């Protein structure tokens, strides 16, 4: 079993439908997270992460947005991690950002 998992920005993009890869509820998803946003939020939550810039999400192979390699922590599933990062990103959005 690997000691890490991968996160793509498409997992958290509000505009993406579930069929395009979004993995959190639309109400919990931030507007348009970048790889740098994901890195900052994950590190603020205490996770060890590595940004891989030249990667693309297979469902959106034409967009090279990169991916995040996250070291697993005991008791935190990938889904739980996504929910925590989405909440952190929504807190970091400026007050005037579209919702």
Backbone as CSV, one residue per row, in Angstrom:
resi,resn,N_x,N_y,N_z,CA_x,CA_y,CA_z,C_x,C_y,C_z
1,UNK,0.844,-1.181,0.000,0.000,0.000,0.000,0.883,1.235,0.000
2,UNK,0.638,2.159,-0.926,1.478,3.359,-0.989,1.335,4.225,0.267
3,UNK,2.342,5.015,0.508,2.327,5.906,1.670,1.905,7.321,1.291
4,UNK,1.318,7.472,0.111,0.886,8.782,-0.368,-0.341,8.630,-1.270
5,UNK,-0.956,9.763,-1.590,-2.010,9.788,-2.595,-1.880,11.097,-3.369
6,UNK,-2.571,11.161,-4.513,-2.475,12.316,-5.391,-3.781,13.104,-5.406
7,UNK,-3.646,14.421,-5.504,-4.788,15.325,-5.572,-4.590,16.241,-6.781
8,UNK,-5.618,16.336,-7.604,-5.605,17.241,-8.748,-6.519,18.427,-8.449
9,UNK,-6.197,19.623,-8.941,-7.072,20.779,-8.719,-8.513,20.538,-9.182
10,UNK,-8.710,19.717,-10.187,-10.062,19.431,-10.699,-10.940,18.769,-9.638
11,UNK,-10.343,18.102,-8.661,-11.124,17.464,-7.593,-11.899,18.499,-6.775
12,UNK,-11.408,19.736,-6.765,-11.974,20.765,-5.893,-12.613,21.935,-6.638
13,UNK,-12.594,21.918,-7.948,-13.105,23.064,-8.719,-14.628,23.109,-8.696
14,UNK,-15.185,24.213,-8.248,-16.636,24.386,-8.106,-17.359,24.232,-9.439
15,UNK,-16.819,24.763,-10.519,-17.494,24.748,-11.810,-17.523,23.366,-12.451
16,UNK,-16.645,22.472,-12.022,-16.593,21.133,-12.608,-17.740,20.274,-12.091
17,UNK,-18.419,19.569,-12.981,-19.423,18.620,-12.503,-18.737,17.377,-11.927
18,UNK,-19.484,16.582,-11.221,-18.915,15.348,-10.665,-18.345,14.463,-11.777
19,UNK,-19.006,14.446,-12.929,-18.551,13.620,-14.044,-17.187,14.058,-14.576
20,UNK,-16.827,15.308,-14.347,-15.532,15.826,-14.794,-14.468,15.707,-13.714
21,UNK,-14.831,15.152,-12.558,-13.817,14.880,-11.559,-13.967,15.538,-10.202
22,UNK,-14.949,16.438,-10.030,-15.084,17.083,-8.721,-15.452,16.032,-7.681
23,UNK,-14.804,16.069,-6.524,-15.012,15.054,-5.491,-15.552,15.596,-4.178
24,UNK,-15.823,16.874,-4.125,-16.435,17.466,-2.935,-17.759,18.091,-3.350
25,UNK,-18.684,18.288,-2.407,-19.946,18.933,-2.769,-19.700,20.324,-3.351
26,UNK,-20.530,20.717,-4.283,-20.365,22.007,-4.940,-20.413,23.154,-3.937
27,UNK,-21.237,23.013,-2.919,-21.335,24.069,-1.900,-20.063,24.210,-1.075
28,UNK,-19.274,23.153,-0.994,-18.037,23.179,-0.212,-16.813,23.492,-1.064
29,UNK,-16.961,23.468,-2.375,-15.822,23.631,-3.276,-15.442,25.097,-3.441
30,UNK,-14.142,25.387,-3.485,-13.694,26.754,-3.770,-13.871,27.064,-5.258
31,UNK,-13.743,28.323,-5.618,-14.025,28.739,-6.989,-13.091,28.118,-8.020
32,UNK,-11.832,28.417,-7.974,-10.902,27.905,-8.977,-9.521,27.732,-8.356
33,UNK,-9.315,26.653,-7.609,-8.037,26.482,-6.906,-6.889,26.180,-7.867
34,UNK,-5.749,26.751,-7.562,-4.535,26.462,-8.322,-3.690,25.476,-7.524
35,UNK,-2.656,24.976,-8.151,-1.758,24.057,-7.458,-1.086,24.752,-6.274
36,UNK,-0.716,26.004,-6.451,-0.093,26.765,-5.352,-1.062,26.935,-4.188
37,UNK,-2.344,27.151,-4.487,-3.361,27.257,-3.438,-3.460,25.947,-2.660
38,UNK,-3.462,24.836,-3.385,-3.555,23.518,-2.739,-2.346,23.260,-1.842
39,UNK,-1.168,23.604,-2.320,0.058,23.410,-1.528,-0.022,24.209,-0.239
40,UNK,-0.397,25.477,-0.338,-0.466,26.343,0.846,-1.505,25.833,1.843
41,UNK,-2.668,25.428,1.356,-3.725,24.945,2.251,-3.324,23.636,2.923
42,UNK,-2.733,22.725,2.174,-2.336,21.432,2.744,-1.236,21.606,3.786
43,UNK,-0.298,22.469,3.505,0.775,22.710,4.476,0.244,23.400,5.721
44,UNK,-0.733,24.285,5.554,-1.341,24.951,6.712,-2.069,23.943,7.595
45,UNK,-2.546,22.855,7.001,-3.220,21.799,7.759,-2.241,20.781,8.339
46,UNK,-0.951,20.955,8.065,0.068,20.100,8.656,0.434,18.863,7.850
47,UNK,0.127,18.847,6.564,0.459,17.700,5.723,1.752,17.949,4.976
48,UNK,2.499,16.869,4.723,3.694,16.937,3.889,3.245,16.763,2.451
49,UNK,3.559,17.736,1.606,3.112,17.691,0.216,4.255,18.017,-0.731
50,UNK,4.123,17.526,-1.960,5.056,17.831,-3.030,4.241,18.215,-4.249
51,UNK,4.536,19.346,-4.847,3.843,19.778,-6.062,4.545,19.178,-7.272
52,UNK,3.759,18.614,-8.180,4.276,18.057,-9.430,3.633,18.844,-10.568
53,UNK,4.369,19.832,-11.088,3.821,20.788,-12.045,3.458,20.210,-13.414
54,UNK,4.234,19.322,-13.929,4.069,18.867,-15.314,3.115,17.680,-15.454
55,UNK,2.149,17.575,-14.581,1.194,16.460,-14.634,-0.180,16.981,-15.033
56,UNK,-0.982,16.083,-15.602,-2.340,16.467,-15.953,-3.312,15.419,-15.440
57,UNK,-4.520,15.863,-15.173,-5.593,14.979,-14.736,-6.077,14.213,-15.960
58,UNK,-6.143,12.886,-15.914,-6.501,12.101,-17.097,-7.843,12.489,-17.741
59,UNK,-8.817,12.912,-16.940,-10.099,13.309,-17.525,-10.017,14.656,-18.236
60,UNK,-8.994,15.428,-17.932,-8.786,16.723,-18.572,-7.347,16.775,-19.076
61,UNK,-7.036,15.864,-19.976,-5.663,15.674,-20.420,-5.086,16.878,-21.163
62,UNK,-5.922,17.787,-21.612,-5.455,18.962,-22.343,-5.004,20.096,-21.415
63,UNK,-5.248,19.963,-20.103,-4.879,20.997,-19.135,-3.748,20.478,-18.246
64,UNK,-2.611,21.115,-18.291,-1.484,20.758,-17.436,-1.517,21.645,-16.197
65,UNK,-2.301,21.247,-15.213,-2.424,22.030,-13.986,-1.534,21.500,-12.874
66,UNK,-1.003,20.323,-13.055,-0.178,19.711,-12.034,-1.001,18.874,-11.071
67,UNK,-0.311,18.281,-10.121,-0.978,17.499,-9.085,-0.177,17.609,-7.801
68,UNK,-0.812,17.232,-6.728,-0.219,17.314,-5.407,-0.012,15.900,-4.873
69,UNK,1.193,15.607,-4.448,1.497,14.316,-3.830,1.465,14.542,-2.317
70,UNK,0.546,13.841,-1.653,0.310,14.061,-0.228,0.726,12.820,0.554
71,UNK,1.563,13.001,1.564,1.943,11.899,2.446,0.763,11.581,3.355
72,UNK,0.433,10.305,3.458,-0.710,9.894,4.275,-0.425,10.117,5.754
73,UNK,-1.507,10.406,6.479,-1.470,10.496,7.935,-2.433,9.452,8.480
74,UNK,-2.118,8.927,9.627,-2.983,7.920,10.245,-4.364,8.507,10.516
75,UNK,-5.398,7.801,10.096,-6.763,8.208,10.386,-7.351,9.243,9.448
76,UNK,-6.607,9.671,8.432,-7.115,10.674,7.489,-7.213,10.029,6.107
77,UNK,-8.439,9.881,5.626,-8.649,9.310,4.297,-8.483,10.405,3.242
78,UNK,-8.430,9.980,1.999,-8.321,10.936,0.900,-9.552,11.852,0.875
79,UNK,-10.725,11.284,1.095,-11.957,12.076,1.108,-11.940,13.096,2.235
80,UNK,-11.511,12.681,3.415,-11.427,13.598,4.557,-10.418,14.704,4.265
81,UNK,-9.296,14.340,3.663,-8.292,15.344,3.294,-8.896,16.370,2.336
82,UNK,-9.623,15.901,1.319,-10.238,16.810,0.353,-11.219,17.765,1.018
83,UNK,-12.001,17.261,1.955,-12.953,18.122,2.669,-12.234,19.176,3.502
84,UNK,-11.161,18.768,4.159,-10.398,19.721,4.981,-9.749,20.806,4.120
85,UNK,-9.152,20.390,3.013,-8.492,21.355,2.128,-9.519,22.291,1.503
86,UNK,-10.676,21.768,1.099,-11.729,22.622,0.530,-12.167,23.670,1.542
87,UNK,-12.342,23.272,2.795,-12.737,24.220,3.837,-11.648,25.267,4.054
88,UNK,-10.401,24.849,4.052,-9.274,25.778,4.224,-9.216,26.773,3.062
89,UNK,-9.405,26.290,1.851,-9.370,27.166,0.681,-10.517,28.169,0.692
90,UNK,-11.696,27.736,1.120,-12.831,28.656,1.189,-12.591,29.741,2.229
91,UNK,-11.920,29.398,3.326,-11.584,30.407,4.340,-10.587,31.424,3.803
92,UNK,-9.703,30.989,2.928,-8.660,31.852,2.388,-9.152,32.745,1.250
93,UNK,-10.348,32.482,0.714,-10.867,33.303,-0.373,-11.098,34.728,0.111
94,UNK,-10.790,35.692,-0.722,-11.053,37.080,-0.326,-12.565,37.306,-0.169
95,UNK,-12.962,38.240,0.690,-14.382,38.465,0.973,-15.231,38.775,-0.260
96,UNK,-14.677,39.423,-1.258,-15.443,39.793,-2.441,-15.472,38.743,-3.532
97,UNK,-14.885,37.578,-3.280,-14.817,36.535,-4.308,-16.191,35.995,-4.608
98,UNK,-16.388,35.588,-5.857,-17.684,35.017,-6.229,-17.900,33.704,-5.512
99,UNK,-19.145,33.396,-5.204,-19.453,32.183,-4.456,-20.427,31.339,-5.178
